[in-house]
Amino acid sequence: MDALDRLYRSLDARMRPEDVATLVREAQPSLTEAEHRVIGEVALHARRWHGFSGMSDDYARPVGAARQVAATRVVFGVDGAVDADDPLSVLEFASLVGAEIAWDPDRTDFLSDRLNRDERAAAGIGLSKRQYNRRFRMLRRLSAKADRLDRVIVTRDVTLLAAAGFVGTIDRDRFRADVNAACFIAYYTARRKLRRRFTLLGRDNAFDQVAAALLRRCRLAAGTDWAMIALAHPTEEVLGHLTPEQLGNQIGRWSAATRSAAAVLGDLWQENDFEQANMVVRRGHDSSTWNTFARAYNAARAGWISSLHAAGAADLLADAWPGKAMRLMAADLAWWHRDTGGDLHSDTDVWAALPLPWEVLDGTATCTRGDVERACRSFDMDPARSGWSAPRAHGATARFRPTPELVHGVAVADPVWGMALRRAGVYSGKAPVSPVFGGQDAAG
């Protein structure tokens, strides 16, 4: 693969920005001296520890059902075609082979949903009870695997949406057709995908000096694919280059993603006892899933509002203006805020004062843009600059900082030490295991 292909593969992975900067230099032979200097300063950091990092350069990828499909073929003696990486194909395969035992994919409980002797006879099933049970178990496992596979795929897609927008929809040929846009998208999304640090400070602005230089090349080039850039960076400037048809497509994409994520948040809200007033996680809360979909919802909502503003159609939402969704905060981080004289972010106060966003979107509750603006001002917050009632204002261009080695959000001195701490269970709530004394607690 050449550098451009490796940049394309980085779109749904999690490469360090400095590694992406190295590929950008390879993919862009026509960089100016000033651009070489700016990008080279960042690319130099890729050589730290000889390029080694203890952190994964990818998001967890789903493991297909090939093993379960193979076992099912042996048990049933069939050889039907199936895509083991597609949950729907796996379920269709299960239903097809399950016809032999009159298997109902909606009734898979081993204790209550199996057919008894008379029911098996009535259905024309001549298998022994043992052989019938064996097949029922196999189909139950296959169905459960398909469900797990679907959840992992959806979670990964949502994670990428939150971190990088719709870059997953960009095909390889389109990516390669505009090198300037491709390099900007790959680098900027790598910055957006950086892991969160356990700190009282907010996230760094993803738009740094390298992103600024690469976007400047897009401005100067003729025929830039701004619609492709908008899939990852839907700002006022970028959206201003789009045709009405392209803007309409953007509005539709972000609207559908906003509603989809909001619907999942609504279900999670019913399944958990979150406290809207503080959003501090407690034992039993599914904080991981909630935070994943909350990030995706907020990213989609921001893209939707930005696209509506660019099209001059923001008033379409004025009478049903959904607010942001707050992520759950770890209890120790909330305590840290208060111990240092701080408090929860004002966004949490505004969120608690407004109807739940999924209820606004489905018409269950009423919330106008005016309601949102009044709630913001009651907590001394500018509703437009904060992104509650308008596209959020972006801060000044950030300065690149080398990607830190993190163990559960805490920076460590080097990747080898970080891997040792991770294996020992440090910061994870697990009892550290001494590699020397074989299981004795390190503190002992």
N, C-alpha and C positions, 0 to 999 in steps of 0.2 A: 504494500500500500504506500502511496505517496503521502505527503504531509496533509494535503487537502482531504484525502479519504480518512486519515486519522482524526482530523478535526471534525469530520462528519460523524464519526463513531463516538466522539466525545459528547455529542449533543444529549444522548441518553445515558451518559456515564457521569463520573464525578472527578474528573481530572483536576489537579491543582492549577490555578491560573498561571503560575510560572511555567508549568509544563506546556500549557496551551500557547503561551507567548513564544516558547521555543519553536513550536510547530508553525506559528504565524510567520515567524522570520523565514522559515523554510518555504512556506507557501507563497510568500510575497517577495519575489525577487526585485520588485521595483520600488521598494521603500526608499524614502528620502533619507538623507543623513540624519536629520533631526528625528525622524520616525525610528530609524535603526537605534538611535541612542536611547529614546524613551522605552521602546519595547525591549531592547537589550538589557537595560538595567533591571527589568523584571525577570527576564529569561535567565539571567545569571543565578538567580536564587534556586533554579531547578537543579543546580549542581550540589546543593547542600547534601551532606551525607551520601555523596556519589549518586544522587537521584533517588535514594531509598526513602520510603515513608512507611510507617506502621499502620497508616489509615488506608482503608479500602479506596480504590479509585473508581468504584462503581456503586450503584445502589443494588440492594439484594434482588437478584433475578429469580423469577419463579422456576421451580423444578417441575417439569412436566410429569405426566402420568404414564410414561412408557413402561415402568416396572409393573404397575397395576394392570395396564392393558395386556401386557405379555402374560401375566398370571391368569387373567380372565380368559384369554384365548386357549390356554392349556386346559383350564377347568371345563370350559364349554366345548372344546374341540372345534373352534371356529377360526377363521382367518379374515375377518372383515376389515375393510379400510377404515382407518381412524387417524386423526391428527392428535397425537398425545399431548401437544402443547396448547390445544384449543379446548377450553372447558365445555363448550357447546357440542363439539364433535365427540368428546369423551362421553357426555351424557346421552347423545344419540346412539352411540355404540352400545352403551349399557342397556338402553331401552330395546335395541334390536336383539341383542343376545338374550335379554331378560324375558323375551316373549316365550322362550322355552318353558319358563316356570311361572308364567302369568305375573311377572314382576311389575309392580306399580312404583315408579320413581318418586311418587309423593307419599308412599307408605313404606318406610325402610326400617322401622323399629324392629329389632330382632325378637323382642319378647311379645309384642302385640300385633305385628303386621304379617307374620308368616301364615301361610295356609295350613289348616289341619288336614288330617287324612282324608276326610270326606270332601273338603274343598279341593284338595289336590286331585282326587278322583273325578270330581265334577268338571274340573278344568282339563281333564285328559292328561294329567302329568303322571307318567308311570315310573318316576324315579323313587328310590328308597328315601326314607326320611333323612338319612345321613347325607345322601347325595344332594337332596333338595336343600338342606341346611347349608351345605358347603357352597352351593351356587348362590344362595341368598346372601351369605356373608360376603362372598366375593363381590357381588353387585353393590352391596351396601358400602364396602370399602372404596370401590371405584367411584360411586356417587359422592361420597364424602371427600375423596381426593379432588374431584372436579369442582366441588364447592370451595375447597381451600385454594385451589389453583386460581379460580375466578377472583377470590378475595385478594390474593397476592398481586395478580395482574392489575386489578382496579386500584389497589393501594399504591403500587408503583407508578401507574399512570397519573394518579392524583398528586403524588409527591413531585413528579416531574412538572406537572402543570403549575404547581405552587412555586417551584424554583426556577422554571425556565419557560413558562408560557406554553405555546403550541408548537415548539420546535420539533416535537415528535411527529408532526404531520408533514414536515419538509422532506421531500424525496431527494435522493442523492444527486440526480441530474440537475435539479433546480439549484441545489446547494453549490455544486461545482460551477454552475454557469455564471455566478457573480462572486468572484474571489473576495472582493472588498467586503461585501455584505456577509459572506460566509465567515471571514475572519472576525469581524465584529461580533456576530452572533455567538460564535464558539467561545470567544474570550469573555464577553459580557455575561453569558449564562454560566460560565465557570465561576465567575465572581459571585453570582447570585446563589450558586450551590454550596458556597462555603458553609461548613458546620458552625452552629451557634456555640459561642463560648459561655461558660458559666460566669457571668459578670453582671454588674449593675448597669453597665453601659449598653446602649442599643447596638444593633448591627451596623457595621461600616457601610457606607454608601457603596453599592456595587459598581457605580460608574466612576472609574479612576482615570489616571492619566493615559493609560494604554487604550481604554475604551474610548476616551475622547479623541485620541489620535486616529483610531480606526474608523470612528464615525465621521471624522473630518474627511477622510479619504472617500467615504461614501458620498458626502456632499459634493465633492469636487469631481467625482466620476460621472460620466454620462450613462444613462440607462440603468441606474442603481435599482435593484429590486426592493423598493421600500415596503411593498406588501409582505415580503418575506421577513424583513427586519421587524415589522410591526407585530409579527407573531411572537416575538420575544421582548420587544421594547416598544409598547404602544403609547408613546409620549405624544404630546401635542405636535412637536416638530415632525416626527415620523409620520403620524397620521395625516398631517397636512399635505403630504405628497401623494396620498391615495386618491383614486378615482371614486366617484359615488358608489359604483358597484363594489369596489374593494372595501370601502368603509361599511357598506351594508353587510358584507360577508363577515367582517370583523365584529360588528354588533351582534350578529347571529351567533357566532362562535362563543363570544364572551357571555352573552345572555344565557345560552344553553348550559354552559359550564357553571355559571353562578347558580342557576336554579337546581342543577343536579347536585352540586355540593351542599346547597342549603337544605335540600330534601334529606340528605344523609345526616346532616347536623340535627335536623328536627327529630329524626329517629333516635339518634344518640342521646339527645336531650331527654327524651321520654324514658330511655333505658337507664339513665344515671341520675343521681340527685345532686347535680351541680348547683352551687350557690351563685346566682347571677350577680350578686352584689360584690363578690371578691374574686371569683373564678380561681380559687386555690385548690389544687388537687388533693383528694383524700383517698384513703385506702379503698380499693374496689372500683375507683373511677377508671374508665378506659381512656386515659389521657393521651396515649399515643395516637389512637385513631382519631380522637376529637381534634387534636392539634394539627394532624395531617390535613384533615378536611377543612379546618378553620383557615389554615394558611392558603389552601387552594381556593376557598370561597373568597377570601379577601383579595387574592391576586386576580381572580376572575371578575369580581365586582369592580376593582380598580380599572381593569381593562375595558369593561363594559361602559363604565361612566366616562372614561377618556374617549372612547369611540363615539359615544352619543354626543359629547361636547364637540368633538371634531366635526360631526355631521350637523351640528346646530339643532340637535333633537333632544337635548337633555330635559326639556319640559315634558316630554312623554312620560318621564318617571316622577314628575314633581308631586303627584298625588299619591304615589306608592313608592316611597324612597326607602329602600332597605339599608339598614346600618351595617357597620362592620360586625364581625364575630370575634370575640376575644378568645385567645388561647388560654389553656389552663396553665397556671404558674406553679412550679414546685414549691412546697411549703417552706423549705429551707431558704429558697431565694426570696420569697415574700418576707420571711423573718429578717433576712439580711437587709432588705430595703428599709424595713421599719427600724432595725437596730442602728442604722446609719442616719436616722432622722428623716428618711424619705417615706413614701407611701406608694400605694398602687398608682399606676399611670392613669391620667385623667380619662383616657379612652375607656377604661373600665367603668368609670362613673357614668359616662355618656351611654355606654352599652346597657348598663343597668337601668337607666332612665327611659329607655326606648322599648317599644314592642320588639319581640324576637324577630329577626330578619326573615326567617322562613315563613312566619305567619303573615308578614307583610307581603311577601312574594306570592303566597297562595290565596291572598284576600281574606284571611281569617282576622287579621288586625289591620288597623289604619295607621299610617305614619307618613306624613307629608315631608317634603324637603324643609318646609318652615318649621315643623316639629323638631327635625334633626338640628337645624340651626339654633333654635332656642335652647335645646338641651346642651349643645356645645357651649354657648355663651354663658349658660348658668354655671359652668365650671371653668370659666375664663379661658376657653379654647376657641381659636379661630376655626370655624367650620370648614372653610375653603382650604386653607393652607394645611390643615391636618388630614384632608382627604375624606372628610365626612360628607360634604355636600358638593364637592368638585374634585377634579383630578388633583391628586396630591402634588404639592410643589416639591421639586427635587432640590436637594441642597447642593452646595458647591462640589466641584469635582474632588474626589477623595485622592489621597496619596496611597499608593500600593504599600502594603505591609506583607512580608513573607508569611505564607500560610503556616500557622503554628501546628505542632504535633499535639493532638488533644486526646485525653483519656476521659470520657464522659464529660466533655466540655472544659476540662482543666488542662492547661498547657504544661507540657513536660519538656525536659531539656533536649532529648533526642529521640528518634523513632524506636531504637532498640530498647531504651529504658521504658518508653511508653508501652511497647508490646509486653515487656516483663510485668509492668504494673497491671496491665489489662488481664493477663493470664492469672495473676495473683488475686484478682478480684478487688483491687484497690478502687475506692470511690463507688463501688457498685452495690454496697450493702452486704457483700459476701465475705465470709471469713477468709482472710489471706492465708494461703498455703505456702509453707516454706519448702523450696525445692531441695533443701539440704536435709531437713529433719522429717520429711515425708508426712505431711499432714498436721504437724504441730503449728499452732497459731504463731505468727511471726512475733507478736507482742510477748509471747511466753518464752 
